[in-house]
Amino acid sequence: KMSFSVKKTGGRMWHEARKQEKKIRGMLVDYRRRAERRRDYYEKI
């Protein structure tokens, strides 16, 4: 009984965590890309 309920709720929690992880990773990649672009911009001046 116990393991079944854990599997159900745990699965949903895991899915939400995965969604958050993907979003955070995307933000980090975007930030890094922007930082590189800014560095190039300042070097060209």
C-alpha positions in Angstrom: 0.0 0.0 0.0 2.6 2.5 1.1 4.9 2.1 -1.9 2.0 2.5 -4.3 1.0 6.0 -2.9 4.6 7.1 -2.9 5.0 6.0 -6.5 1.9 8.0 -7.5 2.8 11.3 -5.8 6.5 10.9 -6.2 6.0 10.5 -10.0 4.2 13.8 -10.2 6.7 15.6 -8.0 9.5 14.2 -10.1 7.8 15.4 -13.3 7.4 18.9 -11.8 11.0 18.9 -10.7 12.1 17.9 -14.2 10.0 20.8 -15.7 11.7 23.3 -13.2 15.1 21.8 -14.0 14.6 22.3 -17.7 13.4 25.9 -17.2 16.3 26.7 -15.0 18.8 25.1 -17.4 17.3 27.1 -20.2 17.7 30.3 -18.2 21.3 29.5 -17.4 22.1 28.8 -21.0 20.4 32.1 -22.1 22.3 34.0 -19.4 25.6 32.5 -20.5 24.9 33.3 -24.1 24.0 36.9 -23.3 27.2 37.3 -21.2 29.3 36.1 -24.0 27.6 38.4 -26.5 28.1 41.3 -24.0 31.8 40.5 -23.7 32.2 40.5 -27.5 30.4 43.8 -27.7 32.7 45.4 -25.1 35.8 44.0 -26.7 34.8 45.5 -30.1 34.4 49.0 -28.7 
